[in-house]
Amino acid sequence: MTLSLYDASYQQLADVLIGEPPYRVKQLWAGLYEQCKALDDVTTLSAPLRTKLHETLPTSLALVRESVSDKGDTIKFLWRLVDGNHPIETVLMHYADRVTVCVSTQAGCAMACGFCATGQAGFSRQLSVGEIVEQVVRASRHAKQRQQRVANIVFMGMGEPLANEPAVWGAVERLHGDMGISARHLTISTVGIVPGIRTLATRPLPVNLAVSLHAARDDLRNDLVPINKRYPINELMDVCREYLRAKNRRISFEWALIDGVNDTARDATELAKLAMSLKPTAHVNLIPLNPTPGFPTRGTDAAGVRRFAERLKDRGVNATIRRNRGTDIDAACGQLAAGQPVVLTARRHV
Ligand code: SAH
């Protein structure tokens, strides 16, 4: 496999620029990561040098399509991985006070959550550090056209970040160390891979951890999030406690509200109990379920979502309702399938 531009280390770039003064490598590195420039726009390097770099270290992502929603504030990029041709997606979201990029960590996903379009489509392959970083760099370049700087990265695109932890951590180091994005503005979301959370607890930077819970009792969670059969809720909570002891950073729970499935008073009580069992108490992010082709059950309606949030608050748990972005272009949570066909399955809760 050829080394790609964004997988190359500083030293590997220096090796390609051998014979050039050392400051050239510095200029190139700053151009790529601080200024998020395309190689051709790093004009401190001569054209022949840029050509040599292109030939030795190609980029990884070919843009297939840009879809726009929310009056231009949400942009979904569909890419093809140059190596292997797999499609992946990245979402850029402009808010009044910040710009967030949602990145994919795998082409597809092996976790098979029935309500998630990525899960419905299955797994293709892991992404490399460079393939993750390039998504951020290219989205940042796009944001720069609006004079905006990307400050938040969420590892919530296609794939399960903690099933590809070494590459995700490599990307975290690059985003933090070279692009200057604060570790506190990086959020890794997991379906609940217990060994992955344990590894993350040993990592040095204070990134945020979000756990996609969706159900607070094993029978329901086994059904919604099949990996729960391998890592049941009590083991998941134990490793969350281990993480909290190491990091002392509040964990958040994600909860996609599914009509009549996990939005009842009982669910709120069970969820509150789990959230309160962590110190500090977990924060809950409520996401009304977004439609996906393979899961006919609807999301909870707006009034039901508010009622659920109130129930949590009454029990002492802070909950926020996540505003949906880009539903019309299939860019919202759980909708990223990169144009892949989904497998239609009949499920118990449909
Ligand atoms: N695999 C990781 C990263 C994906 S993050 C994880 O599971 O955390 C995407 C988030 O959107 C997860 O919380 C996921 O459970 C949630 N999600 C999936 N499908 C959804 C849907 N149809 N509507 C709303 N949220 C969904």
Boltz pocket constraint, residues with backbone or C-beta under 6 A from the ligand:
constraints:
  - pocket:
      binder: B
      contacts: [[A, 111], [A, 113], [A, 115], [A, 116], [A, 117], [A, 155], [A, 156], [A, 157], [A, 158], [A, 159], [A, 160], [A, 161], [A, 189], [A, 190], [A, 191], [A, 210], [A, 211], [A, 212], [A, 254], [A, 255], [A, 256], [A, 287], [A, 288], [A, 289], [A, 290], [A, 291], [A, 292], [A, 333], [A, 334], [A, 335]]
      max_distance: 6.0
